[in-house]
Amino acid sequence: MAIALCVILFFSGTVLSVTATDYTVGDSSGWANGVDYSTWTSGKNFAIGDTLAFNYASGAHTVDRVSSSDYSACSSGNALSTDNSGQTTVPLSSAGNYYFICGVAGHCANGMKLTIAVASPSSTATSPPTGTTTTPTPTINTPTGTTPYSAAGRLSPASLSLLMVGLMLAVKLVVAV
């Protein structure tokens, strides 16, 4: 009986583990002029615990976290935080909208701005307001190079199959004892 319980716990723990995602803003282009950050966010589901990594030439740009109104006005005068080190990492520690701009003159007005929505653990997907990104849901950890499977308590077909095999093995062990 103890072996069966161990098998069940092992399979349920490995199948249902949800992990955070580290996003590199702009992917290989980084935080730079000429990147369409609305396109970059498209299809991404940001969740609490994820991180954003902004990569750029030190001193050439800034990463300013700002309010919604300052984002719209491209104003960094009241920035909630600012960095110009060249490698800025921002943990997404709470649900809600995050707004980022480059505070260098003219950069934000030329499109160097990013807004993302971080889903709360219990939220469901809804249509985003015009000009923003899609509403995110947590994601199941997937192998590198694959598209993450969106989940809100759901399992992918492969994970479900693995769980079923584990349960069948557990049942056989219980019956054999």
Rosetta blueprint (number, residue, H / E / L):
1 M L
2 A H
3 I H
4 A H
5 L H
6 C H
7 V H
8 I H
9 L H
10 F H
11 F H
12 S H
13 G H
14 T H
15 V H
16 L L
17 S L
18 V L
19 T L
20 A L
21 T L
22 D E
23 Y E
24 T E
25 V L
26 G L
27 D H
28 S H
29 S H
30 G L
31 W L
32 A L
33 N L
34 G L
35 V L
36 D L
37 Y H
38 S H
39 T H
40 W H
41 T H
42 S L
43 G L
44 K L
45 N L
46 F E
47 A E
48 I L
49 G L
50 D L
51 T E
52 L E
53 A E
54 F E
55 N E
56 Y L
57 A L
58 S L
59 G L
60 A L
61 H L
62 T L
63 V E
64 D E
65 R E
66 V E
67 S L
68 S H
69 S H
70 D H
71 Y H
72 S H
73 A H
74 C L
75 S L
76 S L
77 G L
78 N L
79 A L
80 L L
81 S E
82 T E
83 D E
84 N L
85 S L
86 G L
87 Q E
88 T E
89 T E
90 V E
91 P E
92 L L
93 S L
94 S L
95 A L
96 G E
97 N E
98 Y E
99 Y E
100 F E
101 I E
102 C L
103 G L
104 V L
105 A L
106 G L
107 H L
108 C L
109 A L
110 N L
111 G L
112 M L
113 K E
114 L E
115 T E
116 I E
117 A E
118 V E
119 A E
120 S L
121 P L
122 S L
123 S L
124 T L
125 A L
126 T L
127 S L
128 P L
129 P L
130 T L
131 G L
132 T L
133 T L
134 T L
135 T L
136 P L
137 T L
138 P L
139 T E
140 I E
141 N L
142 T L
143 P L
144 T L
145 G L
146 T L
147 T L
148 P L
149 Y E
150 S E
151 A L
152 A L
153 G L
154 R L
155 L L
156 S L
157 P H
158 A H
159 S H
160 L H
161 S H
162 L H
163 L H
164 M H
165 V H
166 G H
167 L H
168 M H
169 L H
170 A H
171 V H
172 K H
173 L H
174 V H
175 V H
176 A H
177 V L
